[in-house]
Amino acid sequence: RIWDLATGRCIQVLDSETCGVCAVDMSSDRKRVAIGYASGAVKIWDTASGTCELSFEGHTGDVWAIAFSTDGTSVISGSYDSFARVWSLETGECQRCLEGHEGGVRCVAFGPLGQRIVTASNDSTARIWTVATGECQHTLGGHEGAVYSAC
């Protein structure tokens, strides 16, 4: 659901999955919403019409984290399946599958210039990735438990 914060009224219902919503992000221009579902699906919705523009499949577990890129051309999703995936909003394809975590991915974020990605995981690490190649540049360990957030 999309809510008008001034009135407290629901202004749009985005509805196509019978399973739960696990993650949500809105594009910087407010025209699209990305939703990650417990089914492993990722969907991109038009906020004005309430229609699903794109649907991505590839995760085999709940999608716990989702974020639009700074330029609005892609979305990254993180899942219980231990993978993060970068999806193109222009082609509808998976651009990168970021492999390396040994536990579910709890948080994903693009860096401010859109050239790097940070992921946080149940495996007690955060990782820094290069968007262009999908290579892990740094693994940030030393945490005593799951890492739930990173930016």
DSSP file with accessible surface (Angstrom, degrees, kcal/mol):
  #  RESIDUE AA STRUCTURE BP1 BP2  ACC     N-H-->O    O-->H-N    N-H-->O    O-->H-N    TCO  KAPPA ALPHA  PHI   PSI    X-CA   Y-CA   Z-CA
    1    1 A R              0   0  172      0, 0.0     2,-0.5     0, 0.0    12,-0.2   0.000 360.0 360.0 360.0 144.0    0.0    0.0    0.0
    2    2 A I  E     -A   12   0A  26     10,-2.9     9,-3.1    45,-0.1    10,-1.3  -0.956 360.0-158.3-110.8 129.2    1.1    3.6   -0.7
    3    3 A W  E     -A   10   0A 137     -2,-0.5     2,-0.7     7,-0.3     7,-0.2  -0.838  19.3-129.8-112.8 142.5   -0.1    6.1    1.9
    4    4 A D     >  -     0   0   58      5,-3.0     4,-2.8    -2,-0.4     5,-0.5  -0.799  19.4-157.8 -84.5 115.0   -0.5    9.8    1.7
    5    5 A L  T  4 S+     0   0  167     -2,-0.7    -1,-0.2     1,-0.2    -2,-0.0   0.794  87.4  55.8 -69.7 -25.9    1.4   11.0    4.8
    6    6 A A  T  4 S+     0   0   96      1,-0.2    -1,-0.2     3,-0.1    -2,-0.0   0.893 124.1  21.6 -72.5 -37.9   -0.6   14.3    5.0
    7    7 A T  T  4 S-     0   0   79      2,-0.2    -2,-0.2    -3,-0.1    -1,-0.2   0.637  94.1-129.3-104.7 -18.8   -4.0   12.7    5.1
    8    8 A G     <  +     0   0   53     -4,-2.8     2,-0.3     1,-0.3    -3,-0.2   0.600  63.0 136.9  77.1  12.1   -3.2    9.2    6.4
    9    9 A R        -     0   0  165     -5,-0.5    -5,-3.0     1,-0.0     2,-0.5  -0.678  61.6-115.9 -95.0 146.4   -5.2    7.7    3.5
   10   10 A C  E     +A    3   0A  40     -2,-0.3    -7,-0.3    -7,-0.2     3,-0.1  -0.665  33.2 176.9 -75.3 124.9   -4.2    4.8    1.4
   11   11 A I  E     +     0   0A  92     -9,-3.1     2,-0.3    -2,-0.5    -8,-0.2   0.576  63.0  19.6-109.2 -11.7   -3.8    6.1   -2.2
   12   12 A Q  E     -A    2   0A  48    -10,-1.3   -10,-2.9     2,-0.0     2,-0.5  -0.962  57.7-153.2-158.8 138.5   -2.7    3.0   -4.0
   13   13 A V        -     0   0   65     -2,-0.3     2,-0.7   -12,-0.2    -3,-0.0  -0.972   7.3-163.3-114.7 122.4   -2.8   -0.8   -3.4
   14   14 A L        +     0   0   18     -2,-0.5     2,-0.4    31,-0.0    37,-0.1  -0.917  26.3 164.3-105.0 107.4    0.0   -2.9   -5.0
   15   15 A D        +     0   0  127     -2,-0.7    37,-0.1    35,-0.3     3,-0.1  -0.939  24.8 106.4-139.6 113.4   -1.3   -6.4   -4.9
   16   16 A S        +     0   0   59     -2,-0.4     2,-0.4     1,-0.2    -1,-0.1   0.371  62.7  80.2-153.6 -10.6   -0.3   -9.5   -6.7
   17   17 A E        -     0   0   42      1,-0.1    -1,-0.2     2,-0.1     4,-0.1  -0.865  51.8-161.6-107.2 138.0    1.5  -11.8   -4.3
   18   18 A T  S    S+     0   0  155     -2,-0.4     2,-0.1    -3,-0.1    -1,-0.1   0.647  75.9  73.1 -88.1 -15.6   -0.2  -14.0   -1.7
   19   19 A C  S    S-     0   0   42      1,-0.2    -2,-0.1     0, 0.0    20,-0.0  -0.452  96.3 -72.1 -94.4 173.8    2.9  -14.3    0.3
   20   20 A G        -     0   0   41     -2,-0.1    18,-2.7     1,-0.1     2,-0.5  -0.176  33.2-121.0 -72.5 153.0    4.5  -11.6    2.5
   21   21 A V  E     +B   37   0B  83     16,-0.2    16,-0.2     1,-0.1     3,-0.1  -0.783  31.7 172.6 -85.3 127.5    6.3   -8.4    1.6
   22   22 A C  E     +     0   0B  50     14,-2.9     2,-0.3    -2,-0.5    15,-0.2   0.674  61.1  19.1-109.2 -27.0    9.8   -8.5    3.2
   23   23 A A  E     -B   36   0B  11     13,-1.6    13,-2.7    42,-0.1     2,-0.3  -0.997  57.8-176.1-151.0 144.7   11.5   -5.4    1.7
   24   24 A V  E     +B   35   0B  89     -2,-0.3     2,-0.3    11,-0.2    11,-0.2  -0.998   4.8 171.8-143.1 141.4   10.5   -2.1    0.0
   25   25 A D  E     -B   34   0B  53      9,-2.1     9,-3.1    -2,-0.3     2,-0.4  -0.986  19.4-144.0-145.2 148.0   12.3    0.8   -1.5
   26   26 A M  E     -B   33   0B  58     -2,-0.3     7,-0.2     7,-0.2    42,-0.2  -0.906  26.7-112.3-111.8 139.8   11.0    3.8   -3.5
   27   27 A S    >   -     0   0    6      5,-2.6     3,-1.9    -2,-0.4    43,-0.1  -0.268  30.8-111.0 -64.8 156.2   12.9    5.3   -6.4
   28   28 A S  T 3  S+     0   0  103      1,-0.3    -1,-0.1     2,-0.1    42,-0.0   0.804 120.3  51.8 -63.4 -26.4   14.3    8.8   -5.9
   29   29 A D  T 3  S-     0   0   91      3,-0.0    -1,-0.3     1,-0.0    -2,-0.1   0.453 108.0-128.2 -87.5  -0.8   11.8   10.3   -8.3
   30   30 A R  S <  S+     0   0  154     -3,-1.9    -2,-0.1     2,-0.2    17,-0.1   0.604  80.0 111.8  67.0  15.4    8.9    8.6   -6.5
   31   31 A K  S    S+     0   0  133      1,-0.1    16,-2.2    16,-0.1    17,-0.4   0.677  73.4  39.0 -91.9 -17.1    7.6    7.0   -9.7
   32   32 A R  E     - C   0  46B  66     14,-0.2    -5,-2.6    15,-0.1     2,-0.4  -0.968  59.0-157.7-135.8 151.1    8.5    3.4   -8.8
   33   33 A V  E     -BC  26  45B   6     12,-2.1    12,-3.1    -2,-0.3     2,-0.5  -0.992  10.8-152.6-125.4 132.9    8.4    1.1   -5.8
   34   34 A A  E     -BC  25  44B   0     -9,-3.1    -9,-2.1    -2,-0.4     2,-0.4  -0.908  15.5-170.4-103.3 132.7   10.6   -2.1   -5.6
   35   35 A I  E     -BC  24  43B  11      8,-2.6     8,-2.5    -2,-0.5     2,-0.4  -0.988  12.5-156.5-128.3 133.3    9.2   -4.9   -3.5
   36   36 A G  E     -BC  23  42B   0    -13,-2.7   -14,-2.9    -2,-0.4   -13,-1.6  -0.915  20.2-156.1-105.5 134.2   11.0   -8.1   -2.3
   37   37 A Y  E >   -B   21   0B   5      4,-2.5     3,-1.9    -2,-0.4    26,-1.8  -0.707  30.1-116.4-113.0 160.5    8.7  -11.0   -1.4
   38   38 A A  T 3  S+     0   0   32    -18,-2.7   -17,-0.1     1,-0.3    -1,-0.1   0.722 113.5  66.3 -64.6 -19.7    8.9  -14.1    0.8
   39   39 A S  T 3  S-     0   0   64    -19,-0.3    -1,-0.3     2,-0.1    23,-0.1   0.595 119.8-108.1 -75.4 -12.2    8.5  -16.1   -2.4
   40   40 A G  S <  S+     0   0    4     -3,-1.9    19,-0.7     1,-0.4    18,-0.3   0.310  77.5 133.2  97.2  -6.1   11.9  -14.8   -3.7
   41   41 A A        -     0   0    4     16,-0.1    -4,-2.5    17,-0.1     2,-0.4  -0.421  42.8-156.1 -78.0 153.2   10.3  -12.6   -6.3
   42   42 A V  E     -CD  36  56B   0     14,-2.1    14,-3.6    -6,-0.2     2,-0.4  -1.000  15.5-173.6-126.2 128.7   11.3   -9.0   -6.9
   43   43 A K  E     -CD  35  55B  25     -8,-2.5    -8,-2.6    -2,-0.4     2,-0.5  -0.970  17.8-148.9-129.4 144.8    8.7   -6.7   -8.5
   44   44 A I  E     -CD  34  54B   0     10,-2.6     9,-2.9    -2,-0.4    10,-1.4  -0.953  21.3-164.9-112.2 124.1    8.8   -3.1   -9.7
   45   45 A W  E     -CD  33  52B   9    -12,-3.1   -12,-2.1    -2,-0.5     2,-0.5  -0.864  21.8-127.8-113.8 143.3    5.6   -1.2   -9.4
   46   46 A D  E  >  -C   32   0B  36      5,-2.8     4,-2.1    -2,-0.4     5,-0.3  -0.776  18.9-152.4 -83.5 122.9    4.4    2.1  -11.0
   47   47 A T  T  4 S+     0   0   27    -16,-2.2    -1,-0.1    -2,-0.5   -15,-0.1   0.806  89.1  49.9 -72.2 -28.3    3.2    4.3   -8.2
   48   48 A A  T  4 S+     0   0   82    -17,-0.4    -1,-0.2     1,-0.1   -16,-0.1   0.939 124.3  25.2 -75.2 -46.7    0.7    6.3  -10.3
   49   49 A S  T  4 S-     0   0   63      2,-0.1    -2,-0.2   -37,-0.0    -1,-0.1   0.684  94.1-131.8 -92.7 -21.0   -1.1    3.4  -11.9
   50   50 A G     <  +     0   0   13     -4,-2.1   -35,-0.3     1,-0.3     2,-0.3   0.654  59.7 138.5  77.4  14.5   -0.5    0.7   -9.4
   51   51 A T        -     0   0   75     -5,-0.3    -5,-2.8   -37,-0.1     2,-0.6  -0.681  60.2-114.6 -96.4 150.7    0.6   -1.7  -12.1
   52   52 A C  E     -D   45   0B  53     -2,-0.3    -7,-0.3    -7,-0.2     3,-0.1  -0.711  30.3-179.0 -81.7 119.1    3.6   -4.1  -12.0
   53   53 A E  E     +     0   0B  73     -9,-2.9     2,-0.3    -2,-0.6    -8,-0.2   0.834  65.9  10.3 -86.3 -39.5    6.1   -3.0  -14.6
   54   54 A L  E     -D   44   0B  44    -10,-1.4   -10,-2.6     2,-0.0     2,-0.4  -0.993  56.3-162.6-143.1 148.6    8.7   -5.7  -14.1
   55   55 A S  E     -D   43   0B  61     -2,-0.3     2,-0.4   -12,-0.2   -12,-0.2  -0.996  11.7-164.9-134.7 126.3    9.0   -9.0  -12.2
   56   56 A F  E     -D   42   0B   5    -14,-3.6   -14,-2.1    -2,-0.4     2,-0.4  -0.923   4.6-174.0-114.0 138.3   12.3  -10.7  -11.5
   57   57 A E        +     0   0  155     -2,-0.4   -16,-0.1   -16,-0.2    37,-0.1  -0.976  42.4  98.7-129.8 144.4   12.9  -14.2  -10.4
   58   58 A G        +     0   0   30      1,-0.5     2,-0.2    -2,-0.4    -1,-0.1   0.126  54.2 100.7 169.0 -29.2   16.2  -15.9   -9.4
   59   59 A H        -     0   0   13    -19,-0.7    -1,-0.5    -3,-0.1     4,-0.1  -0.529  49.9-161.0 -77.4 148.4   16.2  -15.9   -5.6
   60   60 A T  S    S+     0   0  123     -2,-0.2     2,-0.3     2,-0.1    -1,-0.1   0.255  72.3  41.8-111.5  10.7   15.4  -19.2   -3.8
   61   61 A G  S    S-     0   0    8    -21,-0.1   -24,-0.1     1,-0.1    20,-0.1  -0.873 104.8 -53.8-143.8 175.5   14.6  -17.6   -0.5
   62   62 A D        -     0   0   59     -2,-0.3    18,-2.6    17,-0.1     2,-0.9  -0.207  50.2-125.9 -50.1 139.8   12.9  -14.6    1.1
   63   63 A V  E     +E   79   0C   0    -26,-1.8    16,-0.3    16,-0.2   -41,-0.2  -0.822  34.7 173.8 -92.5 104.5   14.1  -11.3   -0.3
   64   64 A W  E     +     0   0C  50     14,-1.2     2,-0.3    -2,-0.9    15,-0.2   0.604  59.1  32.9 -87.3 -18.9   15.1   -9.4    2.8
   65   65 A A  E     +E   78   0C   8     13,-1.8    13,-2.5   -42,-0.1     2,-0.3  -0.999  57.2 171.4-145.5 145.7   16.6   -6.3    1.3
   66   66 A I  E     +E   77   0C  15     -2,-0.3     2,-0.3    11,-0.2    11,-0.2  -0.989   2.6 172.5-154.5 144.7   16.1   -4.1   -1.8
   67   67 A A  E     -E   76   0C  13      9,-2.1     9,-2.8    -2,-0.3     2,-0.2  -0.967  27.1-126.8-156.9 139.2   17.4   -0.8   -3.0
   68   68 A F  E     -E   75   0C  19     -2,-0.3    42,-0.3     7,-0.2     7,-0.2  -0.570  37.0-109.6 -77.5 148.8   17.3    1.4   -6.2
   69   69 A S    >   -     0   0    9      5,-2.8     3,-1.1    -2,-0.2    -1,-0.1  -0.338  30.8-108.0 -70.8 161.3   20.6    2.5   -7.7
   70   70 A T  T 3  S+     0   0   70     41,-0.3    -1,-0.1     1,-0.3   -42,-0.1   0.823 121.2  46.0 -63.7 -30.2   21.4    6.2   -7.4
   71   71 A D  T 3  S-     0   0  111     43,-0.1    -1,-0.3   -43,-0.0    -2,-0.0   0.459 109.4-123.3 -92.4  -2.0   20.8    6.7  -11.1
   72   72 A G  S <  S+     0   0   27     -3,-1.1    -2,-0.1     2,-0.2   -45,-0.0   0.610  81.7 110.9  75.9  13.3   17.5    4.7  -11.1
   73   73 A T  S    S+     0   0   43      1,-0.1    16,-2.8    15,-0.1    17,-0.6   0.588  78.0  22.7 -96.6 -10.2   18.6    2.2  -13.8
   74   74 A S  E     - F   0  88C   6     14,-0.2    -5,-2.8    15,-0.2     2,-0.3  -0.952  59.5-143.9-149.9 168.0   18.9   -0.8  -11.6
   75   75 A V  E     -EF  68  87C   0     12,-2.1    12,-3.6    -2,-0.3     2,-0.4  -0.983  11.8-149.3-132.2 142.6   17.8   -2.5   -8.3
   76   76 A I  E     -EF  67  86C   0     -9,-2.8    -9,-2.1    -2,-0.3     2,-0.4  -0.937  13.4-168.0-112.7 139.6   19.8   -4.7   -6.0
   77   77 A S  E     -EF  66  85C   0      8,-2.5     8,-2.4    -2,-0.4     2,-0.4  -0.957   6.8-158.1-125.2 146.0   18.1   -7.4   -3.9
   78   78 A G  E     -EF  65  84C   0    -13,-2.5   -13,-1.8    -2,-0.4   -14,-1.2  -0.975  18.3-169.6-123.2 140.8   19.5   -9.4   -1.0
   79   79 A S  E >   -E   63   0C   0      4,-1.8    26,-2.9    -2,-0.4     3,-1.7  -0.859  41.6-112.9-134.3 161.3   18.0  -12.8    0.0
   80   80 A Y  T 3  S+     0   0  138    -18,-2.6   -17,-0.1    -2,-0.3    24,-0.1   0.731 109.5  76.2 -56.8 -23.4   17.9  -15.5    2.6
   81   81 A D  T 3  S-     0   0   20    -19,-0.3    -1,-0.3     2,-0.2     3,-0.1   0.441 114.8-112.1 -74.0   2.6   19.6  -17.7   -0.2
   82   82 A S  S <  S+     0   0   27     -3,-1.7    19,-0.5     1,-0.3    18,-0.4   0.477  81.4 109.8  82.1   5.6   22.9  -15.8    0.6
   83   83 A F        -     0   0   59     16,-0.1    -4,-1.8    17,-0.1     2,-0.4  -0.839  52.7-154.6-113.1 150.9   23.0  -14.0   -2.8
   84   84 A A  E     -FG  78  98C   1     14,-1.5    14,-3.6    -2,-0.3     2,-0.4  -0.950  18.1-161.7-113.9 141.2   22.6  -10.4   -3.8
   85   85 A R  E     -FG  77  97C  46     -8,-2.4    -8,-2.5    -2,-0.4     2,-0.6  -0.985  12.9-147.0-128.2 138.1   21.4   -9.7   -7.3
   86   86 A V  E     -FG  76  96C   1     10,-2.6     9,-3.0    -2,-0.4    10,-1.4  -0.917  20.9-162.7-103.2 122.6   21.6   -6.6   -9.4
   87   87 A W  E     -FG  75  94C   8    -12,-3.6   -12,-2.1    -2,-0.6     2,-0.5  -0.890  14.7-131.1-110.5 135.3   18.7   -6.2  -11.8
   88   88 A S  E  >  -F   74   0C   1      5,-3.0     4,-1.5    -2,-0.4   -14,-0.2  -0.700   8.5-162.8 -83.8 128.1   18.5   -3.9  -14.8
   89   89 A L  T  4 S+     0   0   12    -16,-2.8   -15,-0.2    -2,-0.5    -1,-0.1   0.594  91.8  52.7 -82.7 -10.8   15.4   -1.8  -15.0
   90   90 A E  T  4 S+     0   0  150    -17,-0.6    -1,-0.1     3,-0.1   -16,-0.1   0.864 124.2  20.7 -89.3 -42.0   16.1   -1.2  -18.7
   91   91 A T  T  4 S-     0   0   92      2,-0.2    -2,-0.2     0, 0.0     3,-0.1   0.634  92.9-129.4-101.7 -19.1   16.6   -4.8  -19.9
   92   92 A G     <  +     0   0   22     -4,-1.5     2,-0.2     1,-0.3    -3,-0.1   0.617  67.8 123.4  78.1  12.8   14.7   -6.7  -17.2
   93   93 A E  S    S-     0   0  128     -5,-0.1    -5,-3.0   -37,-0.1     2,-0.6  -0.692  73.1-103.6-106.9 159.8   17.7   -9.0  -16.8
   94   94 A C  E     -G   87   0C  47     -2,-0.2    -7,-0.3    -7,-0.2     3,-0.1  -0.711  33.6-174.6 -78.2 117.6   19.9  -10.0  -13.8
   95   95 A Q  E     +     0   0C  86     -9,-3.0     2,-0.3    -2,-0.6    -8,-0.2   0.827  65.6   7.3 -82.0 -38.3   23.2   -8.0  -14.4
   96   96 A R  E     -G   86   0C  88    -10,-1.4   -10,-2.6     2,-0.0     2,-0.5  -0.995  52.4-155.2-147.4 142.2   25.2   -9.5  -11.6
   97   97 A C  E     -G   85   0C  41     -2,-0.3     2,-0.8   -12,-0.2   -12,-0.2  -0.984  22.5-148.2-115.8 114.3   24.8  -12.2   -9.0
   98   98 A L  E     -G   84   0C   3    -14,-3.6   -14,-1.5    -2,-0.5     2,-0.4  -0.772  21.1-176.1 -89.6 109.0   27.0  -11.4   -6.0
   99   99 A E        +     0   0  130     -2,-0.8    37,-0.2    35,-0.3   -16,-0.1  -0.852  43.2  79.0-109.0 140.5   28.3  -14.6   -4.5
  100  100 A G        +     0   0   32      1,-0.5    -1,-0.1   -18,-0.4   -17,-0.1   0.073  54.8 110.5 156.1 -30.9   30.4  -14.9   -1.3
  101  101 A H        -     0   0   13    -19,-0.5    -1,-0.5    -3,-0.3     4,-0.1  -0.403  49.8-155.3 -69.1 149.3   28.2  -14.6    1.7
  102  102 A E  S    S+     0   0  170      2,-0.1     2,-0.3    -3,-0.1    -1,-0.1   0.167  76.3  37.5-109.6  15.1   27.7  -17.8    3.8
  103  103 A G  S    S-     0   0   13    -21,-0.2    20,-0.2     1,-0.0   -22,-0.1  -0.941 105.1 -57.6-153.1 170.4   24.4  -16.6    5.3
  104  104 A G        -     0   0    3     -2,-0.3    18,-2.7    17,-0.1     2,-0.7  -0.167  51.9-117.6 -54.7 145.2   21.3  -14.7    4.3
  105  105 A V  E     +H  121   0D   0    -26,-2.9   -41,-0.4   -22,-0.2    16,-0.3  -0.787  33.5 176.9 -90.7 116.0   21.8  -11.1    3.0
  106  106 A R  E     +     0   0D  77     14,-2.3     2,-0.3    -2,-0.7    15,-0.2   0.696  61.8  24.5 -91.6 -27.2   20.0   -8.7    5.3
  107  107 A C  E     -H  120   0D  20     13,-1.5    13,-2.1    40,-0.2     2,-0.3  -1.000  55.9-178.1-145.8 141.8   20.9   -5.3    3.9
  108  108 A V  E     +H  119   0D  10     -2,-0.3     2,-0.3    11,-0.2    11,-0.2  -0.989  10.3 165.7-136.7 146.4   21.9   -4.0    0.5
  109  109 A A  E     -H  118   0D  20      9,-1.8     9,-2.8    -2,-0.3     2,-0.3  -0.964  29.9-128.8-158.9 143.7   22.9   -0.4   -0.6
  110  110 A F  E     -H  117   0D  27    -42,-0.3     7,-0.3    -2,-0.3   -42,-0.1  -0.709  35.5-111.7 -86.2 146.4   24.5    1.4   -3.5
  111  111 A G    >   -     0   0   20      5,-3.3     3,-1.6    -2,-0.3   -41,-0.3  -0.268  37.2 -97.9 -68.9 165.0   27.3    3.8   -2.7
  112  112 A P  T 3  S+     0   0  124      0, 0.0    -1,-0.1     0, 0.0    -2,-0.0   0.776 125.5  43.9 -61.3 -26.9   26.6    7.5   -3.3
  113  113 A L  T 3  S-     0   0  138      3,-0.0    -2,-0.0   -43,-0.0   -42,-0.0   0.462 109.4-122.0 -95.5  -3.1   28.3    7.5   -6.7
  114  114 A G  S <  S+     0   0   20     -3,-1.6   -43,-0.1     2,-0.2     3,-0.0   0.564  86.5 105.4  76.6   9.8   26.7    4.2   -7.8
  115  115 A Q  S    S+     0   0  118     16,-0.1    16,-2.3    15,-0.1    17,-0.4   0.635  76.1  43.2 -96.4 -15.8   30.0    2.4   -8.4
  116  116 A R  E     - I   0 130D 116     14,-0.2    -5,-3.3    15,-0.1     2,-0.4  -0.923  62.6-154.7-130.3 158.8   30.0    0.3   -5.3
  117  117 A I  E     -HI 110 129D   3     12,-2.2    12,-3.0    -2,-0.3     2,-0.4  -0.969   6.1-154.9-128.2 142.6   27.5   -1.9   -3.3
  118  118 A V  E     -HI 109 128D  16     -9,-2.8    -9,-1.8    -2,-0.4     2,-0.3  -0.958  12.0-173.5-115.2 138.9   27.6   -2.8    0.3
  119  119 A T  E     -HI 108 127D   0      8,-2.1     8,-2.4    -2,-0.4     2,-0.4  -0.963   8.1-158.3-127.0 149.6   25.9   -6.0    1.6
  120  120 A A  E     -HI 107 126D   0    -13,-2.1   -14,-2.3    -2,-0.3   -13,-1.5  -0.977  19.0-172.4-127.9 144.1   25.4   -7.2    5.2
  121  121 A S  E >   -H  105   0D   0      4,-2.1    26,-2.7    -2,-0.4     3,-1.1  -0.888  43.3-113.8-140.2 163.5   24.7  -10.8    6.1
  122  122 A N  T 3  S+     0   0   52    -18,-2.7   -17,-0.1    -2,-0.3   -18,-0.1   0.604 105.3  79.6 -65.5 -14.1   23.8  -13.3    8.7
  123  123 A D  T 3  S-     0   0   33    -19,-0.3    -1,-0.3     2,-0.2    23,-0.1   0.308 115.4-106.9 -81.4  12.2   27.4  -14.7    8.3
  124  124 A S  S <  S+     0   0   34     -3,-1.1    19,-0.9     1,-0.2     2,-0.3   0.696  85.9 101.9  72.7  21.7   28.7  -11.8   10.5
  125  125 A T        -     0   0   18     -4,-0.3    -4,-2.1    22,-0.1     2,-0.4  -0.923  55.6-152.7-130.4 159.3   30.2   -9.9    7.6
  126  126 A A  E     -IJ 120 140D   7     14,-1.8    14,-3.7    -2,-0.3     2,-0.4  -0.925  22.5-156.6-117.8 150.8   29.6   -6.9    5.4
  127  127 A R  E     -IJ 119 139D  36     -8,-2.4    -8,-2.1    -2,-0.4     2,-0.5  -0.982  11.5-145.0-132.2 145.7   31.1   -6.8    1.9
  128  128 A I  E     -IJ 118 138D  35     10,-2.5     9,-3.2    -2,-0.4    10,-1.5  -0.940  24.8-172.6-108.9 128.1   32.0   -4.1   -0.5
  129  129 A W  E     -IJ 117 136D   5    -12,-3.0   -12,-2.2    -2,-0.5     2,-0.5  -0.876  25.6-123.5-121.1 152.3   31.4   -4.9   -4.2
  130  130 A T  E  >  -I  116   0D  30      5,-2.4     4,-2.7    -2,-0.3     5,-0.3  -0.832  17.4-149.9 -93.2 125.1   32.3   -3.2   -7.5
  131  131 A V  T  4 S+     0   0   33    -16,-2.3    -1,-0.2    -2,-0.5   -15,-0.1   0.917  91.7  55.9 -61.7 -45.0   29.1   -2.7   -9.5
  132  132 A A  T  4 S+     0   0   71    -17,-0.4    -1,-0.2     1,-0.2   -16,-0.1   0.846 126.1  17.2 -60.4 -36.2   30.9   -2.9  -12.9
  133  133 A T  T  4 S-     0   0   70     -3,-0.2    -1,-0.2     2,-0.1    -2,-0.2   0.628  91.0-128.6-111.9 -20.2   32.5   -6.3  -12.3
  134  134 A G     <  +     0   0   15     -4,-2.7   -35,-0.3     1,-0.3     2,-0.3   0.596  58.3 147.0  76.9  10.9   30.5   -7.8   -9.4
  135  135 A E        -     0   0  116     -5,-0.3    -5,-2.4   -37,-0.1     2,-0.6  -0.590  53.7-119.8 -83.0 141.9   33.8   -8.5   -7.6
  136  136 A C  E     -J  129   0D  45     -2,-0.3    -7,-0.3    -7,-0.2     3,-0.1  -0.697  29.1-178.8 -78.6 121.6   34.1   -8.4   -3.9
  137  137 A Q  E     +     0   0D  77     -9,-3.2     2,-0.3    -2,-0.6    -8,-0.2   0.808  65.7  10.2 -90.2 -36.1   36.6   -5.7   -3.0
  138  138 A H  E     -J  128   0D 111    -10,-1.5   -10,-2.5     2,-0.0     2,-0.5  -0.995  54.6-153.2-147.5 141.0   36.5   -6.1    0.8
  139  139 A T  E     -J  127   0D  72     -2,-0.3     2,-0.8   -12,-0.2   -12,-0.2  -0.979  16.6-155.8-112.3 121.7   35.1   -8.4    3.4
  140  140 A L  E     +J  126   0D  78    -14,-3.7   -14,-1.8    -2,-0.5     3,-0.2  -0.852  28.7 158.5-103.6 101.3   34.5   -6.6    6.7
  141  141 A G        +     0   0   46     -2,-0.8   -16,-0.1   -16,-0.2     3,-0.1  -0.202  30.2  93.7-106.8-161.6   34.5   -9.2    9.5
  142  142 A G        +     0   0   80      1,-0.3     2,-0.2    -2,-0.1    -1,-0.1   0.385  55.0 133.8  92.7  -3.6   35.0   -9.3   13.2
  143  143 A H        -     0   0   92    -19,-0.9    -1,-0.3    -3,-0.2     4,-0.1  -0.518  53.8-141.3 -78.2 149.1   31.3   -9.0   14.1
  144  144 A E  S    S+     0   0  202     -2,-0.2     2,-0.3     2,-0.1    -1,-0.1   0.444  77.6   2.6 -92.2   0.0   30.0  -11.3   16.8
  145  145 A G  S    S-     0   0   33    -21,-0.1    -2,-0.1     1,-0.1   -22,-0.0  -0.898 105.3 -32.0-161.5-169.6   26.7  -11.9   15.1
  146  146 A A        -     0   0   33     -2,-0.3     2,-0.6   -23,-0.1   -24,-0.3  -0.204  51.8-132.4 -57.5 145.4   24.6  -11.2   12.1
  147  147 A V        +     0   0   16    -26,-2.7   -41,-0.4   -22,-0.3   -40,-0.2  -0.929  26.5 177.6-101.7 115.1   25.1   -7.8   10.5
  148  148 A Y        +     0   0  143     -2,-0.6     2,-0.3     1,-0.2    -1,-0.1   0.635  59.1  27.2 -95.4 -18.0   21.6   -6.3    9.9
  149  149 A S        +     0   0   95    -42,-0.1     2,-0.3   -28,-0.1    -1,-0.2  -0.996  53.5 163.4-149.2 149.8   22.4   -3.0    8.4
  150  150 A A              0   0   22     -2,-0.3   -30,-0.1   -32,-0.1   -32,-0.1  -0.969 360.0 360.0-159.2 151.9   25.1   -1.1    6.4
  151  151 A C              0   0  157     -2,-0.3   -40,-0.1   -32,-0.1   -42,-0.1  -0.970 360.0 360.0-152.1 360.0   25.4    2.1    4.4
